[in-house]
Amino acid sequence: MIAPGARGSALAWRQPDRVTYDPVRGVTRYAVWECIDDVTVDLLAQQYLALQLCYTITSSGTKHRLEIEIPGGSTDPLAQIQPQDNWQMPGNEIQKSQWEHKKAVLFDPDLVAFAVKNIDAGTKFADFITAAQADPTLALLLPTDTTDLKRAYNLVQRGSTHFATGQYVLKHSTNVGHNYQANVADLNVGMLYTPDQLISEITNPQLWVLPCPPRLIFKIRNLAAPDPHPDYLWSWRKLQSTEATAAGGRIEIATEYWLEQWSLFDYDPVV
């Protein structure tokens, strides 16, 4: 209602915005509305409440003021309900079997199986070689230079069954309104993307408000692929997304793509 003696408009009028800054939150803009009717202000506030936007109402008795908080400095209050994209390329440190090392994969699988059997039996490397040379089939599988085979054999026998190696990860997080629906994070989960297929998805302006930046695209294009292996694909596996509530009643959706030489028996490629 309008207080006696109030002068002005019963309709809400947009006033000059108020802008603040602090090092933690960055720039925050406040859209300001004023009128002399508190009912008008309350109805306007309910609209922003439905959008989960933070607001403050102040009243002098004859004039009522509504301030809507807009993080990021946008001039549009509705910008706060739009998706906000963030891209990262953190590194994973993973463990692999010594027999998966790029030098060890050059050994014939039957020779590796015989080596593992001898390691389990506590056989010394020299005795393992003697036994392999005595077998007509295995003798043909022995490398001319057994230096790397000896190193792998001794490492595993001494308990060093795995080695650490890095793995590239592309991580994307989207901060969306609480009532946001379809998201690309729910498509092709668990499937394998070739580098070109990945780039096609993450640069599609129909899927992201802010597509993956050129610097990360350049890096993805220039990552060196290992030697190919039958039934494996050097590709990015899309993981299940994680979702969590964030400030202002919003939802944080995180999606990761992991780069590896993935088995085509375990995973399907994107078509």
N, C-alpha and C positions, 0 to 999 in steps of 0.2 A: 504494500500500500504506500501511498504518497503522504509523507508527513506534512502537517499544516505549515505553510510558509515556505515550502520547498520551491525553488526556482530552477528550471531547466527542463530537460526532455525526459519523458517517461520511457522512451526507447533507449536501449544501450548503444552508446557511441564509442567507437574505437579511439583511444587516446594515444599519444606518442608512446612507443615501447620503452620499457626500462631494461637496461642491459647491465649485467654484472659479470665479473671475472674473478676466479681464484685458481691457483696452480693445480689444485686437485680436480675440480670439476670442469675447468675450462670456462668457456663463454656460456652464459645462460641468459636468454632473452625472456622477458615477461610481456605478454600481450595484455594490454590494459583496457578495460571497458568501464564506463561510468554511466549512471543514470540516477534519477531521483526516486525510482520505484523499486523497492526491495524485492518485490515479486518477480519483476523482469530479470533482476540479477540472479535470483535463485533458480529460475527456469534456465537461464543461460549456463549457470554452474552445473546443473544436472546433465546437460548435454556433454560437457567436458568430463564429468564424473563417469558417464557411461563409456567414455573413451579412455578411462584410467589416466587422465591428465591431472597433474598436481595444480591446485589453485588456492588462492587466498582471497577472502572477502573482508573488506573493511568498510565501516559505516561511520559517518559523522552525524547521523540522525536525519539530515535532510539530503545527503548525497551518499550513494553506495558505489563501491569500487571493487571490481573483480580483476585479479591478476592471474593469468595462466602461465605456468612455467614451461619454457620450451628449451630443453637442453640442446647444446650445439650451436645456438645462435641463429637458427632459422627464423624467418619472419612469419612463418605459417604455423599456427598451433597444431594443425593436423599433421605436420611433418613428424611429430613425435610418435605417431602411430604407424609410420611407414617403416618397412624393414631397413635395418642398418647393417651393412656388410663389413666384415673384417677378415683379411686373408693373412695367413702365416705359413712359413715353411720351417717348422721345428725339425730337429733330427732325432731319430730313434736309435738307440744303441741296443742291438739284439745279439743273441747267442746262436751260433750255428755249430753243427757237428764238425769235428776236424775232417771228416770224410767228405764234407761239402765244400771244403776250401777249393779255390780255383785250380790249385796244383793237384789236389787229391782227386778231383772229378775226372782227371785224365787217366786214372787207373781203371782197369776193367772191373766191373761190378763183381764178377766171380772171384777175382784176385782180392778185392776188398773183403768180401765175405769170408774168404779163407784166412785173411789177416785177422779179422775180428775173432774168428774161432780160435786162432792160436793165441791171441792176446788174452782171451777168456781162460785159456788153459795155462797161462803163465809162461808160454814158450818165448825164449829169447829170439831176437830178430835174426841172428845168424842161423839158428835152427829152423826158423820159419822159412828162410830163403832156401836152405838145403832141402826142406820138405817140398817146397814149390818146384824146385828144379828137378826133383825126382818124379814129379807128376807130369807126364807128357803134355797134358792140356794146359796146366798152370804155367809150365815152363815157357810156353809161347806167349803168355800174358805178361810176363815179367818185363819191366822197362829195361832198356839198355843201361841207363844210369839209375841206380836204385837209391840215390841220395835222398830225394824227396820222400820216397816210400819209407825209408828208414826213419826220417824225421817224424812223419805222421805216425808211424808204428810206435816209436818210443814215446811220443807225446801222449798218445792214448793209453799206452801201457802204464805210464806214470800218473794217470788220473786226469790229464788235461784233455778231456773228451770234447770240449767245445772251445771256440774262439769268439772274441767280440768283434763285431763289425757294425758299420753305420747303415742306416736305412733312411731314405728321404721320405718325408711326410708332407702332404699339402693339407692344411687345416683351414676350414672356413667356418666362421660363426655368423649367424644372422640373429639380430635382436629385433623381434617382431611384437606387434600388439597381441594382447591376450586372446583375441578372437580371430587371429590369422589362421587360414586354413591350409590349402595345398602348398607344398614346398618341395623343391627339387631334391632335398635331403632324403626323401622317401622313395626316390626312383633308382632302380638298378642296384639296390643294396646287395653287397656281397659279390658283385660282378667285377670283371676285369676290363679296364680301359687301356687301350693303346695310348701312347702320348698324344697322338692326333685327336683321338676320341675325347680324351680328357680336356684338351685345349678347346675343342669345339663346345663342350658342355660349359666350362667355366668362363668362357668369353661371350656366351649367349646373353644379349641384353634383355631378352624376354624372361630369363630365369633369375637374374640378379639385378638389384638396384645399382650396385657397383660391381661390375665384372672384375675378374682377376686382373691385376695391373700388369702392364707390359714387362716390367722387370722380372716378375715371377714367371711369366710366359717364356721369356728369353732363357731363364735358367732351366725350365722344364725341357725345352727343345734341345738344350745343349748338354744334358746329362748323358754320359757315356754308358752305353748298354754293354753288358758282358757277352761273351760268346754264347750263341743260342744253343739250347739243348732240346732234343725231341720231347714233345708233350709238355713243354713249359713255355710260358709267355712272359716276356719282360713287359710288365704292365703295372697299372695303378689299381689296387683293389679298394673299392668303396666300402667303408665300414658303416655299421648301423649308426644313426645319429643319436646324440644325447640331447636331452632337453631339460631346462631348469628355469624356475621363475627368477626374474631379475627385478631391478628397481622399477618402481612405477607400475607394477602389475604386468610387466612385459615378460616375454619368453625368450630365452637364449637357446638357439638351436646350433649345435656344433656338429660338423661333418668332417671326416678325415679320409684321405686317399693315401694308401701306402704303396710305395714303389718296391717291387721285388720280382724275381723270376718265379712266378706262381705256377703251380701244377694245374694243367688243364683237366686232370682227373678230379681234382678237388673243387675247382671253380669254373664257372662258365664265362666266356667273354661276352662283352656287349656287342650286339649285332646292329 
